[in-house]
Amino acid sequence: MTESQTMGVFGAGWVGLVTGGCFAELGHHVIVRDVVPDRIAALQAGRLPFHEPDLPEVLARNHERIRYTLDAGELVDADALFVCVQTPPTYSGDADLSFVWSALDDLPRGERRQILVMKSTVPVGTGEKVRAALEARGLTNVGYVSNPEFLAEGTAVRDFMNPDRIVIGAADPQDAAFVEALYSGIETPIVQTDVASAEMIKLAANAFLSTRISFINEIANVCELVGADVESVAQGVGLDHRLGPHFFRAGVGWGGSCFGKDVSALKQLAGNSGYHFQLLAAVIEVNELQKRRVIAKLEKHLGKLRGKTIAVLGLAFKPNTDDLRDAPSLVISSRLLAEGAAVRTWDPVADARERLRGATQCDTVLDAVRDADAAVIVTEWDELRGLASEEVRAAMARPLIIDGRNLLDPGAARRAGFAYEGVGRQSSAFETLPETAEPEERVSS
Ligand SMILES: NC(=O)c1ccc[n+]([C@@H]2O[C@H](COP(=O)([O-])OP(=O)(O)OC[C@H]3O[C@@H](n4cnc5c(N)ncnc54)[C@H](O)[C@@H]3O)[C@@H](O)[C@H]2O)c1
């Protein structure tokens, strides 16, 4: 039986709200503090500020144990203070810790001992700096634990409640035991270690997941040249129990708020410490090029893209989220616009109107593909599984599908009358496709 504690959470983003909601589900009392008034007002009114399956239900079910505030002073009686603020990249690729420092500035000064728990992803060595900063502020009764978070957007609640492991890094074993007890009710291996190792576990995990994706993408690119099918290759390789099938799907590359910044932060951390992390440099470069290969594939079929209309299907960096941070769709769409193409986008939940000002965001897939010279699948939304339909073919100016997620059956797409090009799969013949209307007509329609 969980002993109920009171905890404060800094940050009402993906990690903060999932952490708060799930700890409330485990029986704790939670106060979530953010600095954005609209965000707190929305939460107080029962509205989630972003799309995340199951989270609205968890927050509603536990509303009596969760409150939301702008006032950090309300966290003064909390037993643990979870830091879940953003740590975006700086121009140099290092992690920007300014939001972490601002949370430290806001720590309430109380009489009781509190434990500061770092869930934000931070560079190795941050724990040491935070401890020094706490001492410099005279907050000697505040303990420190690193407890990195491994949830994935789209499945965040499930991931939090059923994690593969919980990592707890602490200098003081009592602080570690306290944080471990907060999770009682969740059955999973606990990795207890020092703070620096806990910080490194998170960075290394994300770097390795990204490496797997860049690796299979490189295999896919070679498959295209030598006539192999990466889907079969990935299946055959992934069934090896030493390797496993996860994060081994070829596509247009990884995105999201974490991989890019964490891989870059680890590379910079190594560089700042005097070590050139060659492998990660390649992992990042492969990912950048992978997004751009879509443009080359379109040009192979359509020639110059100026004046062509391209439907970009799926904007979120992955399905079941509306998160656009570092989404491949933004790079692909921006490249298309730079080439002079007209870009029509569609996504069931993400809104990219602000970020892609030159593109037209459509409400339906059919609207997006109407009069298009090609449709590019960028996010593997279920709604796109039926894309190779008669209705879509009739709506398009040219029946070309570039499947950036290998979502469709190539044979079925071709039988339905489409020229089809996936990633690491045999492509349709390289002929320039016939046009069914004048380009000018289509651009203006
Ligand atoms: N999103 C993920 O999938 C994920 C998964 C694992 C780890 N992480 C890490 O967790 C951290 C948070 O990520 P996120 O996606 O939840 O970020 P987010 O941008 O969605 O949310 C951060 C929130 O913190 C708030 N904030 C900033 N300064 C604050 C302060 N002083 N006090 C209170 N609130 C403050 C912001 O207003 C924002 O609402 C990052 O370090 C990220 O790398 C994220």
The ligand as an ORCA input file, in Angstrom:
! r2SCAN-3c Opt
* xyz 0 1
  N       8.160     15.076    -23.922
  C       8.719     13.889    -23.776
  O       8.371     12.918    -24.453
  C       9.803     13.671    -22.752
  C      10.129     12.370    -22.358
  C      11.135     12.175    -21.413
  C      11.810     13.285    -20.906
  N      11.497     14.537    -21.326
  C      12.210     15.680    -20.753
  O      11.386     16.263    -19.754
  C      11.538     17.691    -19.756
  C      10.190     18.346    -19.982
  O       9.743     17.989    -21.268
  P       8.259     18.331    -21.750
  O       8.108     17.737    -23.090
  O       7.297     17.979    -20.675
  O       8.367     19.940    -21.856
  P       7.191     20.968    -22.128
  O       7.807     22.088    -22.886
  O       6.001     20.263    -22.688
  O       6.777     21.486    -20.670
  C       7.599     22.254    -19.844
  C       6.713     23.137    -18.996
  O       7.517     23.757    -17.980
  C       7.012     25.063    -17.778
  N       7.992     25.874    -17.033
  C       9.080     26.542    -17.472
  N       9.710     27.147    -16.452
  C       9.021     26.853    -15.324
  C       9.167     27.189    -13.943
  N      10.163     27.942    -13.505
  N       8.235     26.709    -13.070
  C       7.221     25.931    -13.490
  N       7.030     25.598    -14.790
  C       7.915     26.036    -15.693
  C       6.709     25.542    -19.178
  O       5.853     26.664    -19.185
  C       6.079     24.283    -19.784
  O       4.673     24.269    -19.591
  C      12.584     17.994    -20.820
  O      13.853     18.046    -20.213
  C      12.497     16.787    -21.732
  O      13.705     16.539    -22.400
  C      10.490     14.754    -22.223
*
